[in-house]
Amino acid sequence: MRRRWPAAWLVLRHVRTRELAQKLPDWVALFAQVYADAEGTEHLAVVIRYLLWEEDAAVHTAARRVLHSVMDGQRAEELMGSWAEEMMEKGIQKGLARGREEGLLRGRAEAVLRILTARGVHADEAARQRILSCTDGATLDRWFDRALNATTLSEVLNDLAQ
């Protein structure tokens, strides 16, 4: 496998180091060799895609330069464009996951407030905002459990010695 993927091995070896962006320009000849093989375009696309998943602008710039050195500009931009589409999808998925998590946390906070209301425990505006703005699931769970039996707000929100 090492004979068919020399560029991949170099990238994988250095991908988590700060040296990657500096080393990429030195590998243009190697990337050109990979690109010249029968399946070189696909292999190079995989290596470049892997490089571009790194969230490092210097690596992205170096990868773009290597691509333009190895292949014609149109093909290089097609590869970069497919990467951009993947990154947009990744961002959308992250946003959806974050939105789901925020929605779940908001629902838990609202449940705490509903229980307090049902039990006749008054939560002033400051307490309501504290509960609604909480982003820690464990804290919300603790408040929820306490609210089930609480007769005062302090029983729910104050840290109790365990």
Steps between C-alpha positions, in 0.01 A plus 500: 500500500784739571613485137161617371438762768833670576334840530239363737764353728687829520181694568381256765839509667497879531130587510486578872822698509547869447751416227243378248439832324876553476568151366228491232687714244795259521274217390387644166707247304355215702145625449572536127618139493180385670292709261676345197394145595194341338282563805704797610219753485288300741793431731607862501142610561485281810827637637405860428153452649662360812734797515218745463303349786770646722374828639822683424503781246874460436446133406211598271715761325791260460271225372351737243848596380604136473186420301562786260862388458400144420187533284330754281320783675151387403546149643662643815207733553254213443670307779500808723134561413402147598683554826313827556169317450605237753601767750166676457323171565721441804413848626130441443517170688688665788243778508214253505660301780566818698141612440365167620716518811391857572137398451535210740662722761227762456234231544664376819518855637133559418411172671670621819295820487176308435561273797572800722179666385300182555641471852415863575865609525544853367800566275580869460630632167866463601445134595304436179783645292759300694310179430423581136857605423658192657695300240616219726286189470615354832402818684158504334450136591594574861260796512226288343543227762503755783195682361293185527494530880595864560295741705735796445709624210820485705450124542530467124766753405733512797789259496443247772771304672467149365 
